[in-house]
Amino acid sequence: MKMNELKLVYFSPTGTTRKVVMEAARNIDLKSISYDLTIHKEKKPALQFKKNDFVVFGIPVYSGRVPQTFLEYFETLKGDNTPAALIATYGCREYEDALLELKTEVEKRGFKVIGAAAFPVEHSIVRSIGLGRPNKADLKQISDFGVQLNRRLKADSFDSFDIQVPGRVPYRKYSRVPLHPKTDVKLCTECGACARSCPARAIPLDNPKKTLSKQCISCLKCVRLCRQKARYTSNIKMNFARRKLLKVCQSDKSAEIFL
């Protein structure tokens, strides 16, 4: 089958998942178009793909699951037996049911999964865990995954591919890390950059000093991008999270690839 275009559909609050997706895509011989679903969109984009498109889905793992914020955009997702690959990035703990959940969700919307991978990266909350990952060796593995996907696209048919990924049904209970950022009102200039970039629309555009805790997904994107350093998390909660995560995360985790 002659392939049309490479479509990159990803959610990447800290930019790490995007980096991994782009590294894999660099080795696929197709013109690419990106669908960055990180910035909240009131009007859901039409994610409808042809039989000869190739779609790469990329997500960070939240609590062993696909981020709910990402799945909200699947209301408009539709394929036509469209070949797809899955990429999950995780902060050196476990990715548990994330790949299985993502595979199930895309397959029931008309996609044929021909490859999947889980790549350990720097933890988004405690950055000393997996510090600097993906490193040079990681990028080589990610690049090789892209090369192998490119080879698969040259097959006459994708029907023979039967990708199996780890995970359990029912999926583990989805939970959120209670690290909702606060605002130092003395430093905040109300520029609104945090509100415009929040993937969960948890910061009101008309009151960027506020955080809607029920909507916040604790990605900490607002903390990272605030030039005034006005956004911050509670030291007590952060220290608790750090102690807990250091017990269950391993910075030397290896990538797992399914082809």
Order of alpha helices (4+ residues) and beta strands (2+ residues): beta-alpha-beta-beta-alpha-beta-alpha-beta-alpha-beta-alpha-alpha-beta-alpha-beta
